[in-house]
Amino acid sequence: MTSSAELRRRYVEELFGEGLLPDADVVRAFGTVPREEFVAYGFHAGGDRWAGPTDPDFLTMVYRNHPLVTKIVDGVPVSSSSQPSLMAAMIEGLDLRPGTRVLEIGVGTGYNAALMATMGARVTAVDIAPDVVDRARAALARIGLADVVDVRLGDGYLGEPANAPYDRVIVTVGLTGVSPRWLDQLAPGGFVLAPVEHAGNHPVLRIWPGRSGVGEVRGLLRAGFMSAAGPLAARYPGGFPEPRRVGEFPDPTVRQPARWRPPLDVFRYHDLWFAVGAWDRRTTFSAGPVGGWGGPGGCVLLDEDHGGGAGLLADGSVQAAGVRANRYAAEALALRDRWVARGQPEISDWSARLAPAGVPDRPILVPTGWIQR
């Protein structure tokens, strides 16, 4: 059987070779921390299978660039070890230095905190689930980091005042908006990295207190995260529609041809999708098979009663349905062409300000007024 160290070496080489570990300190962290210790209770391996340490291919599955779902409640994944390349990109975005004080909202397995601590960060991680906290603490203890990472049971919305101020806050769960408490707990010059809902996705945004208003936001990168619960997932007037399933729509009656051959890759498609959402708040996500609404998880512009609208696919083609199908097809095409005319901006080319929303006693701050920088 190939050893953990050898598989970890290959895993790091693969990620580095694909340009997914560009920072030398991040490379060293991924090469040092044994990921298998953080999934010792196993993970979902597809279908009805739950893979554990006794499985012969356990380590091989651990050392792939895939998320590992470690907890499922009522058929819904609620905790995981995120995709390594996404973890690496977010950690690089934190610009860590030895001694950087980091607050992590959502501890997951503890692997992300271990990577940051290995780079010299002083990490406080908060999670609301006692079993998640216990398992993360045990994993950190097994690799000798129990005294380095402070894992606390608590409500992530509140942050963790006891160890504040923090130079960085990193959030590893999808939100509809950020807690103002996190901004209050930042040291001067600090910022938050958080996956905030935008057009049915959770792109990672860089957020910091602004000199005017409550805060400022810039896009960073595309991402996919499990959604939070409670006030951090509050719906609010003017927010994006919730994601839709294919079966909720009538069959397309209007089809417009592709613009790109081959289609945009996943990164460029999400750049287009982000722009559409920045310009039109009716944009969301539609899950479905190839050839269905929006393709296999695509961009959809919903009509007023959410009974139809237009899907914009990665090849630039449009499918529309409902009583206003022709109108929405034309609007989707116009948004696509607007993105092209603006130079096909990336997610990182956008900025916004923060505005209060959510429930009165636990407000959230949401991006508003996106502009291309």
C-alpha positions as CSV (number, residue, x, y, z in Angstrom):
1,M,0.0,0.0,0.0
2,T,1.3,3.4,-0.9
3,S,2.1,5.5,2.2
4,S,0.3,8.6,3.3
5,A,3.5,10.6,2.9
6,E,4.0,9.4,-0.7
7,L,0.4,10.1,-1.7
8,R,0.6,13.5,-0.1
9,R,3.8,14.3,-2.1
10,R,2.0,13.3,-5.3
11,Y,-1.1,15.2,-4.4
12,V,1.0,18.4,-3.8
13,E,2.9,17.9,-7.0
14,E,-0.4,17.5,-8.9
15,L,-1.9,20.6,-7.4
16,F,1.3,22.6,-7.9
17,G,1.6,21.4,-11.5
18,E,-1.9,22.6,-12.3
19,G,-1.1,26.0,-10.9
20,L,-3.4,25.4,-7.9
21,L,-0.7,25.9,-5.2
22,P,1.2,29.0,-6.4
23,D,2.5,30.1,-3.0
24,A,5.5,28.3,-1.5
25,D,4.2,28.5,2.1
26,V,0.9,27.0,1.0
27,V,2.8,24.2,-0.8
28,R,4.7,23.4,2.4
29,A,1.5,23.3,4.5
30,F,-0.3,20.9,2.1
31,G,2.8,18.7,2.0
32,T,3.0,18.7,5.8
33,V,-0.5,18.2,7.2
34,P,-2.0,14.7,6.9
35,R,-5.5,15.1,5.5
36,E,-6.6,11.6,6.5
37,E,-6.4,12.5,10.2
38,F,-9.2,15.0,9.6
39,V,-11.6,12.5,8.0
40,A,-11.0,9.6,10.4
41,Y,-14.7,9.0,10.8
42,G,-15.0,8.6,7.1
43,F,-16.7,10.4,4.3
44,H,-19.4,9.9,1.6
45,A,-17.9,8.1,-1.4
46,G,-20.9,8.2,-3.7
47,G,-24.2,6.3,-3.8
48,D,-24.7,4.5,-0.5
49,R,-21.0,4.1,0.3
50,W,-19.3,5.6,3.3
51,A,-15.5,5.3,3.0
52,G,-13.4,4.8,6.2
53,P,-9.8,4.2,7.2
54,T,-10.2,0.5,6.8
55,D,-11.1,0.7,3.1
56,P,-8.1,-0.2,0.9
57,D,-8.6,2.9,-1.3
58,F,-9.2,5.3,1.6
59,L,-5.9,7.2,1.3
60,T,-6.1,7.3,-2.5
61,M,-9.6,9.0,-2.2
62,V,-8.4,11.4,0.5
63,Y,-5.5,12.7,-1.6
64,R,-7.5,13.9,-4.6
65,N,-8.6,17.4,-5.4
66,H,-12.1,16.7,-4.2
67,P,-14.3,17.9,-1.3
68,L,-15.1,15.1,1.2
69,V,-18.5,15.2,2.8
70,T,-18.1,14.1,6.4
71,K,-21.6,14.7,7.8
72,I,-25.1,14.2,6.3
73,V,-28.3,15.1,8.1
74,D,-31.7,14.0,6.6
75,G,-29.9,13.4,3.3
76,V,-28.4,16.8,3.1
77,P,-24.6,17.4,3.4
78,V,-23.9,19.7,6.3
79,S,-20.1,19.4,6.9
80,S,-17.1,18.6,4.8
81,S,-13.5,19.0,4.0
82,S,-13.5,21.5,1.2
83,Q,-11.9,21.0,-2.2
84,P,-8.1,21.4,-1.6
85,S,-7.6,23.8,-4.5
86,L,-10.3,26.1,-3.1
87,M,-8.8,25.9,0.4
88,A,-5.4,26.8,-1.1
89,A,-6.9,29.8,-3.1
90,M,-8.6,31.2,0.0
91,I,-5.6,30.7,2.2
92,E,-3.4,32.5,-0.4
93,G,-6.0,35.3,-0.4
94,L,-5.5,35.8,3.3
95,D,-1.9,36.8,2.8
96,L,-0.8,35.1,6.0
97,R,2.4,35.8,7.9
98,P,3.7,34.2,11.1
99,G,1.6,35.5,13.9
100,T,-1.3,36.6,11.8
101,R,-4.5,36.3,14.0
102,V,-7.2,34.5,12.1
103,L,-10.8,33.8,13.0
104,E,-12.3,30.9,11.1
105,I,-16.1,30.7,10.9
106,G,-17.1,27.0,10.4
107,V,-14.4,24.6,11.5
108,G,-15.4,21.7,9.2
109,T,-12.9,18.9,9.8
110,G,-10.2,21.2,11.2
111,Y,-8.0,20.6,8.2
112,N,-8.2,24.2,6.9
113,A,-7.3,25.5,10.4
114,A,-4.3,23.1,10.5
115,L,-3.0,24.3,7.2
116,M,-3.1,27.9,8.4
117,A,-1.5,27.1,11.7
118,T,1.3,25.2,9.9
119,M,2.0,28.5,8.1
120,G,2.4,30.3,11.4
121,A,-1.1,31.8,11.8
122,R,-2.8,32.0,15.3
123,V,-6.1,30.5,14.5
124,T,-9.4,30.6,16.4
125,A,-12.1,28.4,14.8
126,V,-15.8,28.6,15.8
127,D,-18.5,26.1,14.9
128,I,-22.1,25.6,16.2
129,A,-22.1,21.8,16.1
130,P,-20.7,20.0,19.1
131,D,-19.8,16.8,17.3
132,V,-17.9,18.8,14.6
133,V,-16.0,20.7,17.2
134,D,-15.1,17.5,19.1
135,R,-13.8,15.7,16.0
136,A,-11.8,18.7,14.8
137,R,-10.2,19.1,18.3
138,A,-9.3,15.4,18.3
139,A,-7.8,15.5,14.8
140,L,-5.7,18.6,15.7
141,A,-4.5,16.8,18.9
142,R,-3.4,13.7,16.8
143,I,-1.1,15.9,14.7
144,G,0.2,18.0,17.6
145,L,-1.7,21.2,17.0
146,A,-4.2,21.1,19.9
147,D,-2.4,23.9,21.6
148,V,-2.0,26.0,18.5
149,V,-5.5,26.1,17.1
150,D,-8.2,27.3,19.5
151,V,-11.4,25.5,18.5
152,R,-14.5,26.8,20.2
153,L,-18.2,25.8,20.3
154,G,-20.3,28.9,19.5
155,D,-22.5,30.8,17.1
156,G,-20.5,31.9,14.2
157,Y,-22.7,35.0,13.7
158,L,-21.2,36.4,16.9
159,G,-17.6,35.7,16.0
160,E,-15.4,35.2,19.0
161,P,-14.8,38.4,21.0
162,A,-12.5,36.7,23.5
163,N,-9.5,36.4,21.1
164,A,-10.3,39.6,19.1
165,P,-9.0,41.6,17.4
166,Y,-8.2,39.5,14.3
167,D,-6.1,40.4,11.3
168,R,-8.3,38.1,9.1
169,V,-11.6,36.4,9.2
170,I,-12.2,33.4,6.9
171,V,-15.7,31.9,6.4
172,T,-16.0,28.4,5.1
173,V,-19.8,28.2,4.7
174,G,-22.1,29.9,2.1
175,L,-23.9,33.0,3.4
176,T,-26.5,35.4,2.2
177,G,-24.6,38.2,4.0
178,V,-21.9,38.8,6.5
179,S,-22.2,39.4,10.2
180,P,-21.3,43.0,11.3
181,R,-19.7,41.4,14.4
182,W,-16.9,40.2,12.2
183,L,-16.0,43.7,11.0
184,D,-16.2,44.9,14.6
185,Q,-13.6,42.3,15.6
186,L,-11.1,43.1,12.9
187,A,-7.8,44.8,13.7
188,P,-6.9,47.9,11.7
189,G,-6.1,46.9,8.2
190,G,-7.9,43.5,8.6
191,F,-10.4,42.0,6.2
192,V,-12.9,39.2,5.8
193,L,-12.9,36.5,3.2
194,A,-16.4,35.0,2.8
195,P,-18.5,33.1,0.2
196,V,-21.5,35.4,-0.1
197,E,-24.5,34.4,-2.2
198,H,-24.6,36.0,-5.7
199,A,-26.9,34.9,-8.5
200,G,-27.4,31.4,-6.9
201,N,-23.7,30.8,-6.3
202,H,-21.3,31.6,-3.4
203,P,-18.3,33.4,-4.8
204,V,-15.6,34.3,-2.3
205,L,-15.5,38.1,-1.6
206,R,-12.9,40.2,0.2
207,I,-14.7,42.5,2.7
208,W,-13.4,45.2,4.9
209,P,-14.7,48.2,6.9
210,G,-15.1,51.2,4.7
211,R,-14.3,54.8,5.4
212,S,-17.9,55.7,4.2
213,G,-20.8,53.4,5.1
214,V,-20.5,50.0,6.7
215,G,-18.0,48.3,4.5
216,E,-16.6,47.6,1.0
217,V,-16.4,44.5,-1.0
218,R,-14.4,43.1,-3.9
219,G,-14.8,39.9,-5.8
220,L,-12.1,37.3,-5.4
221,L,-12.9,33.9,-6.9
222,R,-15.6,31.4,-7.8
223,A,-16.5,28.8,-5.2
224,G,-19.1,26.4,-4.1
225,F,-20.0,25.9,-0.4
226,M,-22.7,24.4,1.7
227,S,-25.2,27.0,2.9
228,A,-25.3,28.3,6.4
229,A,-28.4,28.2,8.6
230,G,-29.9,30.9,10.8
231,P,-29.4,34.7,10.4
232,L,-26.4,34.2,8.0
233,A,-28.8,32.6,5.5
234,A,-31.6,35.1,5.9
235,R,-33.6,36.0,2.8
236,Y,-34.2,39.7,2.3
237,P,-36.1,42.0,0.0
238,G,-34.2,42.6,-3.2
239,G,-32.0,39.5,-2.7
240,F,-31.4,37.0,-5.5
241,P,-34.0,34.3,-6.0
242,E,-33.2,30.9,-4.5
243,P,-31.8,28.3,-6.8
244,R,-34.3,26.4,-8.9
245,R,-34.7,22.8,-10.2
246,V,-35.3,21.9,-13.8
247,G,-38.7,20.3,-12.9
248,E,-40.0,23.6,-11.6
249,F,-40.0,25.2,-15.1
250,P,-41.9,24.5,-18.3
251,D,-40.0,23.1,-21.3
252,P,-38.0,25.7,-23.3
253,T,-39.9,27.2,-26.2
254,V,-37.3,29.6,-27.5
255,R,-33.7,28.7,-28.3
256,Q,-30.9,30.9,-29.4
257,P,-27.7,29.4,-30.9
258,A,-24.3,29.2,-29.2
259,R,-21.8,32.0,-29.4
260,W,-18.7,30.1,-28.4
261,R,-17.2,27.0,-29.8
262,P,-15.8,25.4,-27.6
263,P,-17.9,26.7,-24.7
264,L,-16.4,28.9,-22.0
265,D,-14.5,26.9,-19.3
266,V,-16.0,26.8,-15.9
267,F,-14.0,29.8,-14.7
268,R,-14.9,32.1,-17.6
269,Y,-18.6,30.9,-17.4
270,H,-18.7,31.9,-13.8
271,D,-17.2,35.3,-14.7
272,L,-20.0,35.8,-17.2
273,W,-22.6,34.5,-14.6
274,F,-21.3,36.9,-12.0
275,A,-21.6,39.9,-14.4
276,V,-25.2,38.9,-15.3
277,G,-26.0,38.8,-11.5
278,A,-24.3,42.2,-11.0
279,W,-26.5,43.7,-13.6
280,D,-29.7,41.9,-13.0
281,R,-31.0,40.7,-9.6
282,R,-33.4,38.1,-11.2
283,T,-30.4,35.9,-11.8
284,T,-30.0,32.6,-10.0
285,F,-28.9,29.0,-10.4
286,S,-30.8,26.1,-12.1
287,A,-29.6,22.5,-11.6
288,G,-30.3,20.0,-14.3
289,P,-29.0,17.7,-17.0
290,V,-27.1,18.8,-20.1
291,G,-29.5,20.4,-22.5
292,G,-31.9,21.3,-19.7
293,W,-32.4,24.8,-18.2
294,G,-29.1,26.4,-17.8
295,G,-27.2,23.2,-18.5
296,P,-25.7,21.1,-15.7
297,G,-26.0,23.8,-13.1
298,G,-26.3,27.0,-15.0
299,C,-27.3,30.7,-15.1
300,V,-31.0,31.5,-15.2
301,L,-32.8,34.8,-15.5
302,L,-36.2,34.3,-13.8
303,D,-39.4,36.1,-14.9
304,E,-41.6,38.1,-12.6
305,D,-43.7,35.1,-11.3
306,H,-40.7,32.7,-11.3
307,G,-42.6,30.4,-13.6
308,G,-40.2,30.8,-16.5
309,G,-37.4,33.0,-17.9
310,A,-34.2,32.3,-19.8
311,G,-31.2,30.1,-19.2
312,L,-27.8,31.2,-20.4
313,L,-25.4,28.3,-21.1
314,A,-21.6,28.2,-21.1
315,D,-21.5,28.2,-24.9
316,G,-23.5,31.4,-24.9
317,S,-26.7,29.8,-26.1
318,V,-30.0,30.8,-24.6
319,Q,-33.1,28.7,-23.8
320,A,-36.3,30.4,-22.6
321,A,-39.8,29.4,-21.5
322,G,-43.0,30.9,-20.0
323,V,-45.4,33.5,-21.3
324,R,-42.6,36.0,-21.7
325,A,-40.0,33.6,-23.2
326,N,-39.1,35.9,-26.2
327,R,-38.6,38.9,-24.0
328,Y,-36.4,37.0,-21.5
329,A,-34.4,35.4,-24.2
330,A,-33.6,38.8,-25.7
331,E,-32.6,40.2,-22.2
332,A,-30.3,37.2,-21.6
333,L,-28.7,37.7,-25.0
334,A,-28.2,41.4,-24.2
335,L,-26.6,40.7,-20.9
336,R,-24.2,38.2,-22.5
337,D,-23.2,40.7,-25.2
338,R,-22.8,43.4,-22.6
339,W,-20.3,41.2,-20.8
340,V,-18.4,40.7,-24.1
341,A,-18.5,44.5,-24.9
342,R,-17.1,45.3,-21.4
343,G,-14.0,43.1,-22.1
344,Q,-15.3,39.9,-20.4
345,P,-14.5,41.1,-16.8
346,E,-13.5,38.5,-14.2
347,I,-15.1,38.1,-10.8
348,S,-12.1,40.0,-9.3
349,D,-12.9,43.0,-11.5
350,W,-16.0,43.9,-9.5
351,S,-16.5,45.9,-6.3
352,A,-19.5,46.9,-4.2
353,R,-20.5,48.4,-0.9
354,L,-22.2,46.7,2.0
355,A,-25.7,47.5,3.1
356,P,-27.7,46.2,6.1
357,A,-30.4,43.5,5.6
358,G,-31.7,40.4,7.3
359,V,-33.7,40.2,10.5
360,P,-33.7,43.4,12.8
361,D,-32.2,41.7,15.9
362,R,-29.5,39.9,13.9
363,P,-28.8,41.9,10.8
364,I,-26.5,40.9,8.0
365,L,-24.5,43.1,5.6
366,V,-25.0,42.4,1.9
367,P,-23.2,43.6,-1.2
368,T,-25.1,46.2,-3.2
369,G,-24.4,48.4,-6.2
370,W,-21.8,46.2,-8.0
371,I,-19.5,48.2,-10.4
372,Q,-16.8,47.0,-12.7
373,R,-13.5,48.4,-11.5
